[in-house]
Amino acid sequence: MSDTTDEKLEAAVFRRLVQHFRERSDVQNIDLMGYGGFCRNCLSEWYKEAAEEMGVEISKDEARERIYGMPYDEYKEKHQLPATDEQLRRMEISVAKNKLARS
């Protein structure tokens, strides 16, 4: 497979992942983070980092809007529920695992 084809496939998969997250607003970020080790905010940070590596200036808010499909504050108001103690516990464990994986 050529590099160009590979990049096109990766871009298509990324777009589908973002669309899936937009459609599944019932899935809370804290649950994504607690079980998967990443969430929509992580994707927006990775998006911003990739843009900067390519010399493209993008703000944190702009990157989040690209992932959420709307301003982050609007998304939170519409879809984000208060975190439970169990969700916070799982997220803390997951964040610790992420730190170990990076070291």
C-alpha positions in Angstrom: 0.0 0.0 0.0 1.3 3.4 -0.8 1.9 6.1 1.8 -0.7 8.3 0.2 -3.3 5.5 0.3 -2.4 4.7 3.9 -2.8 8.4 4.9 -6.2 8.6 3.1 -7.4 5.5 5.0 -6.2 6.9 8.3 -7.9 10.2 7.7 -11.2 8.4 6.8 -11.0 6.3 9.9 -10.3 9.5 12.0 -13.3 11.2 10.5 -15.5 8.2 11.2 -14.3 8.1 14.8 -15.1 11.8 15.3 -18.5 11.3 13.7 -19.2 8.3 16.0 -18.3 10.4 19.1 -20.6 13.2 17.9 -23.4 10.7 17.4 -22.8 9.0 20.8 -23.0 12.1 23.0 -24.6 9.8 25.6 -21.2 8.3 26.2 -19.5 10.6 28.7 -15.9 11.7 28.4 -15.2 10.5 31.9 -16.3 7.0 31.0 -14.2 7.0 27.8 -11.2 8.1 29.9 -11.9 5.7 32.6 -12.2 2.6 30.4 -10.2 3.6 27.3 -7.6 6.0 28.5 -8.6 8.8 26.2 -11.6 10.9 25.4 -12.8 13.6 23.1 -10.6 16.2 24.9 -7.6 14.0 24.2 -8.5 13.8 20.5 -8.8 17.6 20.4 -5.4 18.0 22.1 -3.8 15.5 19.6 -5.5 17.4 16.7 -4.0 20.7 18.0 -0.5 19.1 18.4 -0.6 17.6 14.9 -1.6 20.9 13.5 1.2 22.7 15.3 3.7 20.1 14.0 2.6 21.0 10.5 3.0 24.7 11.2 -0.8 25.4 11.5 -1.9 27.7 14.3 -5.1 26.5 16.0 -6.4 27.3 19.4 -7.6 24.8 22.0 -11.1 26.0 21.5 -10.9 25.6 17.7 -9.5 22.1 18.1 -12.3 21.1 20.5 -14.9 22.5 18.1 -13.5 20.3 15.3 -13.9 17.2 17.5 -17.2 18.1 19.2 -18.9 19.7 16.2 -19.9 22.7 18.3 -18.3 24.9 20.9 -17.1 22.9 24.0 -19.2 25.0 26.4 -22.3 24.3 24.4 -21.5 20.6 24.3 -21.0 20.4 28.0 -24.3 22.2 28.6 -26.2 19.8 26.3 -24.6 16.5 27.1 -22.2 16.4 30.1 -23.5 15.0 33.3 -22.0 15.4 36.8 -19.3 12.7 37.4 -20.0 10.0 40.0 -17.4 8.9 42.5 -17.0 5.7 40.7 -16.3 7.5 37.4 -13.8 9.7 39.0 -12.1 6.6 40.6 -11.9 4.8 37.3 -10.5 7.9 35.6 -7.8 8.4 38.2 -6.7 4.8 37.7 -6.7 5.3 33.9 -4.7 8.5 34.0 -2.1 6.8 36.2 -1.8 3.9 33.6 -1.3 6.5 30.9 1.5 8.1 32.8 3.2 4.7 33.3 2.8 3.9 29.6 4.6 7.2 28.7 7.5 6.7 31.1 
